[in-house]
Amino acid sequence: MNTARRTFSVHTSRRVLAALLLAASLCVLAGCSWFAPPREVSDESEQLAAQIRQIDGVTDVDVEVNSRDARDHPRDWVFVFRINAADAGSIETVPSAVQAITETASGYGVSVALTVPASQSVASVVLRDLNATTIEAAVELRNLPEVAAVSVGASYPGTTVVKSDDASLAETAASVRAVTGFGADQSLTGNDPLHSITVEWEGSSPSSSNSVEIGVTGPSSPVLDALDRLSASSTVNRIYAREGDMSGFPSNRPAIDIDAGDPADVVTLLSETADPAAEAGVRPRTGFRATTGMSSAARDPSGYVGLPIGSDEPMDLPAPPEQTDPTTSDPTIVDGPPAEWVPSTDPDELAQLDTLAVDVENFLHTAEATSGVTAEFTTNVAPCETSQGGSTITAYVVLPIFEIADSADDAFAAIVSDWERTGLNRADRALGLDIYSNPAADATIATATIRGTTEGINIGVTSRCV
């Protein structure tokens, strides 16, 4: 290999592949399989369900047996339990009892959704993770008067709450920020259902779908009041606000994307809305984009909250971390690859890279099959991000999930669930970007990243180094 980068292109007919993957993914998401589970597997799932039904406080149990991947791993069986608890008090005893039973499953993996109903004083809860940290967060959140429903434990979109009709966004944000442990650094805690919380609510438009991510420093109350005012308009169909990682904006800038019948009104309102946290230098100023419809054609920011229309982007983003001096005599403290990377010409290493390229392609094809949409991508040889050098295979794809669905949630959850079953574990989360890694020495996929944006589901993957 004589060039500085070796590229592996995917040459499959997109139209034919899309049709095949769509059929496969619809089957996967619907819970079917190209292969029926063996009788002993089905019998075990029913036996476990029968044991769960005997738990005091459980009213209903439904179980399915799905293949992990109908195309590549059709005989890796996953038990999917949907469980209804009897009453709000069941959250104290049922989760641990259910977990004790599901942990004995011999299948490839187990997925649980435990629904705990509301009572007169607390909101309903869906638990998708039964560990103690998740339960404690759910209990505290469901007691907030501003919260009508809680979902905790999903990898995406993380912890969500549905706002009560009579509560304002500012009131809801103030309450969730006061919850014990809110804003914890997941890289330190390991399991962090309260790193940030997404508030969902319905607006005046019949088809409206609104959500705003609440972080430690924002959005500010005046910004949330403006979003309340916008959602009350029947011409606003969608409000999507995130603390970062929104398409068209720098990854560390908070941003708002709004679908409205009259974008000019939105631009005027947000341009005239104060952003105290930004003005005090506590956080970057929030960018916004107002468009009609959910087309991906318009991706440039419409403006910045609190700045006149037409203002340039503020120079208020945090400076990137300073790189260690590469001329240091101690190579162990050099941050990043060597300044001049030269790809290997060793035949054995090139053969390993060819194999890894296929592994990376298959990894992304599986994500395509799970989501039901396809997209073109290219695998590349790149330098390893270590001081020892070496080469790795990388690839990046944006899955246009909104071509077939109104929400990315189900496809996102299915993708990361598959990753977790194959040995990838979520190692960190920053500004909406979930980072997964596999610590196994023989793992072919070293890291994978995923985030939901207005364009779709963005996935990056890096193989092990050779």
N, C-alpha and C positions, 0 to 999 in steps of 0.2 A: 504494500500500500504506500503510494508515493505522495499522496496529498495529506494536508493537515487534518482532514476530517473525512471519515468514511460514512456514507449515507446509505441506509437500507430503506427502499421505498416499498409501499404496499401497492400491489398492482391488481387487486381484485376488483371486479366490476362492482361499482358502488350500488347500482340499481338492483342487481341480483342479490348482492350481499345484504342490502337493506331489507329486501323482502324476506329472506331467510331468517335474518336476525330478529326482525319484527315478529315473525311467527313464533320463533323460539322464546323470545322475551315475554310475549303475551302469555305463553304457556307457563313460563316460570313465575311471572307475577300473579297469575291466576291460581297458582298452587298445583298445577298438574305436572306430570312427568312423562317423558318418552318411555320410561320403564316403570311399571308398577312395583312398589316396594315388595320385598319378599314377605310371605305370610308371617314369619317370626318377627319382622320389624313392625308390621302393622299391629300384630298382637301385643307387642311390647308397648307401643304407643297407647293403645286402648287400656292396657293394664295400668300404665302410669296415670292416664286420665281418670280411671276409676278410683285410684288412690287419692288423687287430688279432690275428687268429688266428695270423698269421705271427710275432708278437712272441715272442721266447724267454722262456718263463716263463708263457705263457698257455695254459690247457688247454681252455677253453670260452668261447664268446661267443654270447649271444642278443641279437637286436635286434628292436625293434618300432618302427613308425612310428605315432604317435598325433597326432590333431589337438589343437591347444592348447586349444580350446574347441569342443566339438561343436555348440554352439548358435550362438555369435556369431562364432567364428573357426575354422570347420571346415577351412579350407585352410592354416592356419598349422601346418606339420609339425614335430613334435618327435621326434628320434631318441633312443630309450631303449635304452641298452646295459647288459646284465648280464654281467659278466665274472668268470670264476674264474681265479685265479692258481694256479700249480703247487705252490708251497711257500712257507714263511714268508719265505725270502730274496728272493722276488720283489718284495717291497715296496720294495726298493732301486732297481729298474730299471723295473719294469712301469708304474707310474703315469705317469712322464714320457713313456714311449713311447706309451702310450694317449692321453695328452693331446695329443701332437703330431699324432696322426691325427684325433681328434675335433674339433680346432680347425679342420680344413679343411671340416667339414660345411657345406653350403649351406642347410640347413633353418632353421626359425625358432629352434630351440634344441636343446640336447643335454643329456640326463640320463645320468649314469653311476653304477653301483654296482659297485665292484670288491671282490670278496671274496678276502681273503688267508687261507689256512688256518692253523690252529695248528700248532705243533710241540711237542716234548716240553717246551720251556722257555718258550714264548711263546703268548699267546692269539690266537685268530682275530680278524680285523679286517675291517670293511666300511668302505670309503672312498667317500663320496658327494661328495667334493670332492678334486681331485687336486693342489692347490697345495702348496708346500713346507711351509708352516706346519702344515697339516692332517696331512701325513705325519709330520712330526717329532713332533707330539703323539701320533699313533697308535703310533709306534714306542716311545715312552717308556711309554705306558700299557700296551701289550701285554706288556711285560717285568715288570710288577708281579705278584708271586706271588698276590696277593689277587684278581686279575682273570682271568675265564674267557673273556670276549669283549668286543670294543670296536666301537663304531660312531661314526664321526667325520665331520662335514661336513654333516649335515642341518640345515636351518633349525630344525626342531622334531623332537624335544625338545632338540636340540643334541647335545653329546657324551654318550654313555651307555656305561656299562660294566656287564657282568653279573658279580656277585660270585661268587667261588669258594665252593663249598659249605662248605669248612672254614674260611673266613675270617669274622671278625665284621665288623659294620658299622663299628665304631670303628677296627679295623685297616685296613679298606679306605679309610675317609675319611682317615686319617693318611697313607697311601701316596699317594693322588691329590693331596692338598694339597701334597705334597713334589715333585710333578712341576714341571719348569721352566716358568715362565710362568703357573702356576695363579693364577686370580683377577685376571688382567690386565683393565684397563679397556678394553672394546671400543671406546668412543668415541675412544680414543687409538690403539689398535692397528689398527683397521679390520677385521681378520679375527681372531676370537678363539674358537678351539675349546676354550679352557680357562678361559673366564670363570667357569663353574661346571660341575660334572659330576654327572649323575644316575646313581645306583647302582640297579640293578634286581636283584631276586632272587625266588625262589619260596619260599613259606612251607609250612607243614604242610597247610593246606587244599588239596584237590585243584584247586580253581579259583582259588587265590590269585594276586594280581598286585600286587607291591609295588615301590615306587620312592621314593627319597629324594634330594632335591637337596642336594649338598654345596657349601657356600659357604666363604668364607675364615674367617668367625668362628663358624660353626656348621653343623649342630647339634653340641652338646657331646657328649662321649663318654657321659655318663650317659643322655642322651636317646637316643642311638643304641643303647645297651645295652637300654634299655626297648623300643625298636622290635624288636630282635632277639628279645627275650623274647615280645613279642606275636605276632610272625610264627611262632613255634614252636607257637602254639595252633591247634588245628584249627578253632576257632570264628571265627578272624579271616580274612576273605576278601580284604581289601584294605587296604594302607597307602599313603597318598599324602602325602608331606611335601615342602613347597616353601619356599623362602626368602622368598617374598612372593607377592602377587597371587593369593591364593586367595579364592574367593567367600565372602562372609560375614565377612571379616576386613579390616582396613585393609590397603592395598596394600603397605605397608612392614613388616608384621608377619609373621615366620615362622609357619607353621601346618602342622598335621597333620590329615588327614581319614582316619578309620578306619571301615571297614565290618566290624562284628563281631556275632556272635550274641548276645553279652551285653555291651552298651555300658557297663553299670555297672562291670564289671571293668576296662575300659579307662580309664574316668574315674578310678577309684581309683588305678590304677597311675601314670598320668601326673601326677596331682595330687601324688603322693608322690615323684616323681622330681626330683632336684636339677637345676638348670640353671646351672652355674657361670658361663658367659659372661654370662647375663642378670643374675645376682646381682652380678657385677663391673661391670655397666654397659657391657659391651663391645657388647651387641646387645639389641634388644627381646626380652622374654620370649615364648616360643613359645606360641601359642594352639593349641587342638585341638578337634576335633569327633568324636564317636563316635556312629554311627547303625547301624541294622539295615537292610541293603539300600542301594541307590544312589539312592533317591528324592530328589528335590530339595525335598521338603516341609520337612525340618528343616535350616535353614541357620544357626541361631544357634550361637555357640561353646558347647561343653560345659564349657570351663574353660581354665586356663593352667598350663603345666608348672611344677610346684614350688609352686603356690599352693593353698590349701585350696579345696575344692569350694564354689562359690557366690561366689567372690571377684569383685569388680568388675575391669574391664579395667585393667591397669597403665597409669599415665601415664608411659610410658617411650619413646614414639615420638619420633623426631627432629623438631624444630620445622621447619615449612616455611620455605623460604628467604625472607629479608626482602625485601619489595618496595621498589624504588627510589621515592623521594619523587616523586609525580606532579606536584607543584608546581614541579619544577625548571625552570629557564629553558631547558635544553638538551633539546629533544624527542627527540633521538637516543638518549638513555640512559633513556628511560621504558620500563619493563618491562611489556608487555601493552597491551591496547587502551585507548582513552580511557575515562575514568570514566563518561561518559554516551554510550552508543552510540545513534545515530539511524540506522535503516535508510534506504537510499537510496530516493528516489521517481523517480529518473531512468528513463525508459522503456527506454533502451538497456541500462542496468545490470540492470534487472528482467528483460529478455529474456535477458541472459547468465546470470542466476541460474536462470531456468527451464531453460535448456539444461544448466547444470551439475547441477541437481537430477536430470535424466534420466540424466546420466552417472554420478552417484553411485548411483542406483537400479540401473542396469545393472551397475555394479561389484559391488554386493552380491548381485544376482541371479546373477551368475557364480559368486560364492563359494557360494551356495546350490546351484547346479547341480553344482559340483565336490564338495561335501560330501555331497549326497544328502538334505539336510533343509532345511526352510524355517522361517522365523520372521517375525513381523510387525516392521516397522520404519517409522520416520517420518523424512523428511529435513527439516531445519530451516535457516533463514537465521540466521547468527550473526555476531558481529563477528570480524574477523581479529585474530589475536594479534600485531599489530605496532603500532608507534607511529603509523604513517601512517593507520590506520583502514581502512575498507573492509568488505565483506561476503563471506562464504563460505558454502558449503553443508556441513552436517555430518550424519552419521547414525551410528547404533550398533545392533548386532544381536548376539544370543546365539544361535548355531546349536546346537540340542539334538542333537548328534551321537550321544549315548548312547541315543537312541531307536532307532537302527539298527545301532550298533556298540558293541563292548566297549571300544574304544580310539579316541581322537581322532587318533592319530599319522598314519595314512594320509591322512585328509582334510586335516589341518593341513598336511602336507607338500605335498599337491597344490595347496592354495590358495596357499601362499607361492611355490611353483614357478611358478604362473601369474603371480603378481605380478611376479616377477623377470623373466619373459619379456616383460612389458609395460613394462618400464623402471623399476619400483620397486626400490630397493636397500635392504637393511637398513642403517639408519644408526646404530642404537643398540639395546641390550638392557639392561633394568634389571628385576631381580626377576621374571623370567619374561615381561615384556612386550617383544615385538619391535616395533620402530618402523621403518617403511619410508617412504622419501621418493623423490620424483622430481625431480631437479635441472633437468630441461628447462624452458625458459621457457614452452613451449606446452603443458605437461602439464595436463590437466584435474583429475587426482587429485594433490594435493600431498603428502599424507601418509596412511598407513594404519597401524593398529596391530592386533596380534593376540596372543592368549594363550589357552592352554588352562586351563580351570578344571573344577571338578567339575560345573558346570552345562552345559558344552559348550565351543564355540569362540567367544570374544568378539572381535568385530571393530569397530573404529571407523574412520571415513574422513572426510577433510576435503578439499574441493576447493580449487582455487586461489582467490585473492582477486580481487574485482572492485571 
